Amino acid sequence: MVAKYLGHTKVDETLNTYSHMFHNKLDDLVNTINELNRKNNN
């Protein structure tokens, strides 16, 4: 979604450019998404 918003044609471009800025928050984001998916599947 972020890649599309920024106009990047490939997700890799977004990840390579910005992921280092949010490394500590990445685990939190993944955990939140997994928790939401778990709740929606129950």
Contact map, one row per residue, 1 for C-alpha under 8 A:
111110000000000000000000000000000000000000
111111000000010000000000000000000000000000
111111111110110000000000000000000000000000
111111111000000000000000000000000000000000
111111110000000000000000000000000000000000
011111110000000000000000000000000000000000
001111111000000000000000000000000000000000
001111111110110000000000000000000000000000
001100111110100000000000000000000000000000
001000011111110000000000000000000000000000
001000011111111000000000000000000000000000
000000000111111100000000000000000000000000
001000011111111110000000000000000000000000
011000010111111111100000000000000000000000
000000000011111111100000000000000000000000
000000000001111111110000000000000000000000
000000000000111111110000000000000000000000
000000000000011111111100000000000000000000
000000000000011111111110000000000000000000
000000000000000111111110000000000000000000
000000000000000001111110000000000000000000
000000000000000001111111110000000000000000
000000000000000000111111111000000000000000
000000000000000000000111111100000000000000
000000000000000000000111111110000000000000
000000000000000000000111111111000000000000
000000000000000000000011111111100000000000
000000000000000000000001111111110000000000
000000000000000000000000111111111000000000
000000000000000000000000011111111100000000
000000000000000000000000001111111110000000
000000000000000000000000000111111111000000
000000000000000000000000000011111111100000
000000000000000000000000000001111111110000
000000000000000000000000000000111111111000
000000000000000000000000000000011111111100
000000000000000000000000000000001111111110
000000000000000000000000000000000111111111
000000000000000000000000000000000011111111
000000000000000000000000000000000001111111
000000000000000000000000000000000000111111
000000000000000000000000000000000000011111
